[in-house]
């Protein structure tokens, strides 16, 4: 293991791998990533892998567009597949008020260069026959919607970074961080020590623990999140035969549901209203490629809406239920950037939509480290938007919202 590096990135999920790749792309080769287990351990490996450009903040939406456009580049740079599926998809409005919001989103998309279109519920049904148009007043078509393979994407970022000079140390746990008088950091691991000019906290589920090593209590809370995968569905197989393509992605705001094809069946996920925090005080260090016990009763109200809005699910068998933790900041946006009072210490965490935002987060942070400026307006992601007032109690209450 190296004893000195310009940058040590802590965390081997999609965000840490993206930061590492973007640093090497900017010409910084003396950079390493340290991961306590295998790459993707934590949240990345069990993510649904969905990607989209829609976001309430137009600047984040632009970085999400960058992320999606980046995937062919990292596949080429790494020689590995990210499992990229760009299918397009619909955001569905169940009320006139939601439809007005979609029209606003479409207007923003035009000046951001996004390929979106307002359509009727009937037209959405023609292209996505699983939905029942009687429950919707319209939809927004987004040509960039799709999904990737979470593990393949993370490993593609990592492989591309390696080819460009980066080092990656797996099964190496960071145990302490010590600021040195000369402005460097001493990264103490169970395999040795590394002196670094910069340290990036991309710890994911363990970002709080990394922050506490430098006296920082980050406003992050992990929440349980479930999605189900169905058995093969004849409707899906028929659509694939007739169109030669995959089922489109769907977001149903009224049910807080998202859908995409998985194999010859479908994946349905829900951001349940009866949300449940996971390990709210600290994350066990031995948690890795682990899942949580499914609890379909807790998401039953959302599933009932989903089965009503997408009737084919009523006859589909459930092959598997995935329940895993994801990290959230109080407003749902990432925590990115330098930490005041800790020169050389950077955050890239609480990225709950890592496969939509990971490339943009990596780009912004690499620019910030190299140039002293992210190159974009990323106020909505800046870790500095929170202070000591964002207590654990505040974070718990806001994340539940």
C-alpha positions in Angstrom: 0.0 0.0 0.0 1.2 3.5 -0.8 2.3 5.7 2.1 1.5 9.0 0.4 -1.2 10.3 -2.1 -2.6 13.6 -3.2 -6.1 12.3 -2.5 -7.5 9.4 -0.5 -11.2 8.6 -1.3 -12.9 6.7 1.5 -15.6 4.4 0.2 -15.9 2.0 -2.7 -19.5 2.6 -3.8 -20.6 4.2 -7.0 -19.9 7.7 -5.6 -16.4 7.0 -4.4 -15.6 5.3 -7.7 -16.9 8.2 -9.6 -14.9 10.8 -7.7 -11.8 8.7 -8.2 -12.5 8.4 -12.0 -13.0 12.1 -12.4 -9.9 13.0 -10.5 -7.8 10.8 -12.8 -9.7 12.3 -15.8 -8.5 15.8 -14.6 -4.9 14.5 -14.6 -4.5 13.7 -10.9 -2.9 10.2 -10.9 -1.6 10.0 -7.4 -5.0 9.2 -6.0 -6.3 6.1 -4.1 -9.6 4.7 -3.0 -9.8 2.8 0.3 -12.7 0.4 0.8 -13.3 -1.6 4.1 -14.9 -4.5 2.1 -15.6 -5.3 -1.5 -16.6 -2.6 -4.0 -20.3 -1.8 -3.9 -20.7 -3.1 -0.3 -23.3 -1.1 1.6 -26.0 0.5 -0.6 -24.7 0.4 -4.2 -25.0 -3.3 -4.8 -28.7 -3.6 -4.0 -29.9 -0.4 -5.7 -32.6 -0.7 -8.4 -30.2 1.2 -10.7 -32.7 3.6 -12.1 -31.6 6.8 -13.8 -33.5 10.0 -14.8 -32.8 13.6 -15.4 -35.8 15.1 -13.6 -35.1 17.0 -10.4 -36.7 19.9 -8.6 -33.4 21.9 -8.8 -32.5 22.6 -12.5 -28.7 22.6 -11.7 -29.0 19.1 -10.2 -31.1 18.0 -13.2 -28.2 19.2 -15.5 -25.7 17.1 -13.5 -28.1 14.1 -13.8 -28.1 14.5 -17.5 -24.3 14.6 -17.5 -24.3 11.3 -15.4 -26.5 9.5 -18.0 -24.5 10.8 -20.9 -21.3 9.7 -19.2 -22.1 5.9 -19.1 -20.9 5.1 -22.7 -17.7 6.9 -21.9 -16.9 4.9 -18.8 -17.8 1.7 -20.6 -15.3 2.6 -23.3 -12.6 3.8 -20.9 -12.9 0.7 -18.7 -13.6 -2.0 -21.3 -16.5 -3.1 -19.0 -20.2 -3.0 -19.4 -22.3 -0.8 -17.1 -25.4 -2.7 -18.1 -26.9 0.5 -19.7 -30.5 0.4 -20.7 -31.9 3.7 -22.0 -35.6 2.9 -22.5 -37.2 6.3 -21.9 -40.1 6.6 -19.5 -43.1 8.5 -18.2 -43.8 10.6 -15.1 -47.5 10.2 -14.5 -49.8 12.8 -13.1 -52.9 11.7 -11.2 -54.2 15.2 -10.4 -54.4 18.5 -12.3 -52.1 20.0 -9.8 -49.4 17.3 -10.5 -50.0 17.9 -14.2 -49.1 21.6 -13.8 -45.9 20.6 -12.0 -45.0 18.3 -14.9 -45.6 21.2 -17.4 -43.3 23.4 -15.3 -40.7 20.5 -15.3 -41.0 20.3 -19.1 -40.5 24.0 -19.5 -37.3 23.8 -17.3 -36.2 20.9 -19.4 -36.3 22.9 -22.6 -33.7 25.4 -21.5 -31.6 22.6 -20.0 -31.6 20.7 -23.3 -33.6 17.7 -21.9 -35.6 15.6 -24.3 -39.1 15.8 -22.7 -42.6 16.0 -24.0 -46.1 16.4 -22.4 -48.5 13.7 -23.5 -52.0 12.5 -22.6 -52.6 9.5 -20.4 -54.0 7.6 -23.4 -50.8 8.1 -25.4 -48.7 7.0 -22.4 -50.9 3.9 -22.3 -50.3 3.1 -25.9 -46.5 3.0 -25.3 -46.7 1.6 -21.8 -49.7 -0.8 -21.9 -49.3 -1.9 -18.2 -50.8 1.4 -16.9 -54.5 2.0 -16.7 -55.1 5.5 -18.2 -58.3 6.1 -16.2 -56.2 6.9 -13.1 -54.1 9.7 -14.8 -54.7 13.1 -16.3 -51.4 13.2 -18.3 -47.7 12.4 -18.3 -44.3 13.7 -19.1 -42.2 11.7 -21.5 -38.4 11.7 -20.7 -36.2 10.1 -23.4 -33.3 9.7 -21.0 -34.9 7.5 -18.5 -33.5 4.0 -18.0 -31.4 1.9 -15.7 -27.9 0.4 -15.3 -26.4 -2.5 -13.5 -25.3 -1.1 -10.1 -22.3 -3.5 -9.7 -21.2 -3.2 -13.3 -21.4 0.6 -13.2 -19.3 0.9 -10.0 -16.7 -1.6 -11.3 -16.6 0.3 -14.6 -15.8 3.6 -12.9 -13.2 1.8 -10.8 -11.6 0.0 -13.7 -11.4 3.2 -15.7 -9.8 5.0 -12.8 -7.2 2.2 -12.4 -6.3 2.4 -16.1 -5.7 6.1 -15.6 -3.3 5.6 -12.7 -5.4 5.4 -9.6 -4.9 2.8 -6.8 -7.7 0.9 -5.1 -7.3 -0.9 -1.8 -10.2 -3.3 -0.9 -10.7 -4.9 2.4 -8.8 -2.0 4.0 -10.7 -0.2 6.8 -10.0 3.4 7.8 -9.8 3.5 11.6 -8.7 7.1 12.2 -8.1 10.4 10.5 -5.5 12.8 11.9 -4.8 16.3 10.7 -1.0 17.0 10.5 0.7 20.3 11.2 1.7 20.8 7.6 -1.9 20.7 6.4 -1.9 17.1 5.3 -4.0 14.3 6.7 -2.8 11.0 8.1 -5.2 8.2 7.1 -4.8 5.3 9.5 -6.1 2.0 8.2 -5.8 -1.6 9.4 -3.2 -2.2 6.7 -1.0 0.9 7.3 -1.0 4.7 7.1 -1.3 7.1 4.1 -0.4 10.7 4.2 -2.7 12.7 1.9 -3.3 16.3 0.9 -7.0 15.7 0.6 -9.4 13.2 2.0 -12.9 12.5 0.5 -15.6 11.1 2.7 -17.6 8.9 0.2 -18.5 6.5 3.0 -22.1 6.0 2.1 -23.8 4.2 5.0 -20.6 4.9 7.0 -20.3 8.6 6.2 -21.4 9.5 9.7 -18.6 7.3 11.2 -16.0 8.9 8.9 -17.2 12.3 9.8 -17.0 11.6 13.5 -13.3 10.8 13.1 -12.8 14.5 12.4 -15.3 15.8 15.0 -18.1 16.2 12.4 -21.7 15.1 12.9 -23.2 14.9 9.4 -27.0 15.2 9.0 -27.5 11.8 7.5 -30.0 9.1 8.2 -30.3 5.7 6.6 -33.8 4.5 5.7 -35.1 1.1 4.7 -36.2 0.9 1.1 -38.1 -1.9 -0.6 -38.8 -3.0 -4.1 -40.2 -6.2 -5.5 -39.4 -8.2 -8.6 -42.1 -10.2 -10.2 -42.1 -13.6 -11.9 -42.2 -13.6 -15.7 -45.2 -11.7 -17.0 -46.9 -12.5 -20.3 -47.7 -8.9 -20.9 -44.0 -8.0 -20.7 -42.9 -10.8 -23.0 -45.6 -9.8 -25.5 -44.4 -6.2 -25.4 -40.8 -7.2 -26.0 -41.8 -9.4 -29.0 -44.0 -6.8 -30.6 -41.8 -3.7 -30.1 -38.3 -5.3 -30.0 -37.6 -3.1 -26.9 -38.0 -3.1 -23.2 -40.9 -1.9 -21.1 -40.6 1.8 -20.4 -39.7 3.2 -17.0 -42.6 4.8 -15.0 -42.9 7.0 -12.0 -46.4 7.2 -10.5 -46.4 10.1 -8.0 -49.7 9.3 -6.5 -48.6 5.9 -5.4 -45.0 7.0 -4.9 -44.1 4.1 -7.1 -41.5 3.5 -9.8 -41.4 0.6 -12.3 -39.0 -0.8 -14.8 -38.5 -4.1 -16.6 -36.4 -6.8 -14.9 -35.7 -9.9 -16.9 -39.1 -11.0 -18.4 -40.9 -9.5 -15.4 -41.1 -6.1 -13.7 -39.5 -4.3 -10.8 -41.8 -2.2 -8.6 -40.4 0.1 -5.9 -42.0 2.5 -3.5 -40.9 5.3 -1.3 -43.3 4.2 1.4 -45.0 6.8 3.6 -44.6 4.5 6.7 -40.9 4.9 6.4 -38.5 3.3 8.8 -35.0 4.5 9.8 -32.3 1.9 9.9 -29.4 1.9 12.4 -30.1 5.6 13.3 -27.1 6.1 15.6 -24.3 4.3 13.9 -23.8 1.7 11.1 -22.2 -1.6 12.0 -18.8 -2.0 10.4 -19.5 -5.6 9.5 -22.6 -4.8 7.5 -21.8 -5.4 3.8 -23.5 -7.3 1.1 -26.5 -7.7 3.4 -30.2 -7.2 3.1 -32.9 -6.4 5.7 -36.0 -8.4 6.4 -38.8 -7.6 4.0 -42.0 -6.1 5.5 -44.7 -6.0 2.8 -47.3 -5.0 5.3 -45.6 -1.6 5.7 -45.7 -0.9 2.0 -49.1 -2.5 1.4 -50.9 0.8 0.9 -48.6 1.9 -1.9 -48.7 -1.6 -3.4 -52.5 -1.5 -3.4 -52.3 1.8 -5.4 -49.7 0.3 -7.7 -51.8 -2.8 -8.4 -54.8 -0.7 -9.1 -52.9 1.7 -11.5 -51.1 -1.2 -13.2 -53.6 -4.1 -13.1 -51.3 -6.7 -14.7 -49.5 -6.8 -11.3 -52.6 -8.3 -9.7 -51.9 -11.6 -11.5 -48.1 -11.6 -11.3 -46.2 -13.7 -8.8 -43.6 -12.1 -6.6 -40.2 -13.6 -7.2 -38.2 -11.6 -4.7 -38.5 -8.6 -2.3 -35.4 -6.5 -1.7 -35.1 -4.4 1.4 -31.9 -2.4 1.9 -30.8 0.8 3.5 -30.1 4.1 1.7 -28.7 7.3 3.2 -30.6 10.6 3.1 -29.9 14.2 4.0 -32.8 16.2 5.5 -33.8 17.6 2.1 -33.0 14.5 0.0 -30.1 16.1 -1.8 -26.4 15.0 -1.5 -23.8 16.5 0.8 -20.9 17.6 -1.4 -17.9 19.9 -1.0 -15.3 21.1 1.5 -16.0 21.3 5.2 -15.4 24.6 6.8 -12.6 24.5 9.4 -11.2 21.2 8.1 -8.9 22.1 5.2 -8.4 19.3 2.7 -11.5 17.3 4.0 -14.3 16.8 1.5 -17.7 15.2 1.5 -19.5 13.2 -1.2 -22.2 11.4 0.7 -26.0 11.1 1.2 -26.4 10.5 -2.5 -29.6 8.5 -2.5 -30.0 8.6 -6.3 -26.4 7.5 -7.0 -27.0 6.1 -10.5 -28.7 9.3 -11.6 -26.3 11.7 -9.8 -23.1 9.9 -9.2 -21.3 11.1 -12.3 -22.3 14.7 -11.7 -21.2 14.5 -8.0 -17.9 13.1 -9.1 -17.4 15.8 -11.7 -18.3 18.6 -9.4 -16.1 17.4 -6.5 -13.1 16.7 -8.7 -13.3 20.2 -10.2 -13.6 21.6 -6.8 -10.5 19.8 -5.5 -8.4 20.6 -8.6 -9.6 24.1 -9.5 -11.0 25.4 -6.2 -14.5 25.6 -7.8 -17.0 23.0 -8.8 -17.7 24.6 -12.1 -21.5 24.6 -11.6 -24.0 26.1 -9.3 -24.4 23.2 -6.8 -25.7 25.2 -3.9 -28.5 22.6 -3.4 -25.8 19.9 -2.8 -23.3 21.9 -0.9 -22.6 20.4 2.5 -22.2 23.9 3.8 -26.0 24.5 3.6 -26.2 22.7 7.0 -24.6 23.6 10.3 -24.6 22.5 13.9 -28.3 23.3 14.0 -29.0 20.2 11.9 -29.1 17.9 14.9 -29.9 14.2 14.7 -33.4 14.9 15.9 -33.9 17.5 13.1 -32.4 15.1 10.6 -34.7 12.3 11.7 -37.8 14.4 11.4 -37.0 15.9 8.0 -35.8 12.7 6.4 -39.1 11.0 7.5 -41.0 13.8 5.7 
